[in-house]
Amino acid sequence: MLAGLVALAAAISVTPVGGEWRDSLQSALADLVHTLVVTVPSSSTCKDRFS
């Protein structure tokens, strides 16, 4: 099943529409990671807060 999903993803990614999807997904994931990094406190902040 995993091999089928990988083959499907590879087939979609080589099409023009798949390339657009990949680009938009990368942008959305980058925004999500940035939001998480900004909003989730670092472990040192948590240690100081709960000490």
N, C-alpha and C positions, 0 to 999 in steps of 0.2 A: 504494500500500500504506500509506504514511504517513497519507494522508487517511482511509483506512478505520480505522486504529488510533485516530486522533483522534476520529472519529465514534463508534467503539465506547466509548472512554473517556468521551466526553460523555454518551452514552446511559446508561452505568452510573452516572455520577456524579449524575444527576438522580433516581435511584431511592433509596428509603430505605436499602436494603442497600448501595448504592454510596456513599452518604453516610457510612455507618458504616465502610466499607472505607477511604474517603479519610481520615476522622478517625484511624483506627488507624494508617494508613500515615504520616500526618504525625507522630504521636506516636513511632512507631518511628524515623523519619528524624531527628527531633529528638534522640532518645536516642543514635543512632549518631553524629551530628555532635558532640554533647557529649562522647561517649567519645573520639572522634578528637582533639578539641581538647585534652582533658585528657591523653591518653596520648602524642600525637605532640609531640616537643619543637619549640620554635620555631627558626627559622633562626639567630637570634643565639646560642642555646644550642649548636647544632651547630658554629658557627664557633669558639666558645670551646673546645669540647671537642676539636676536631681541629686547632687551631692550634698 
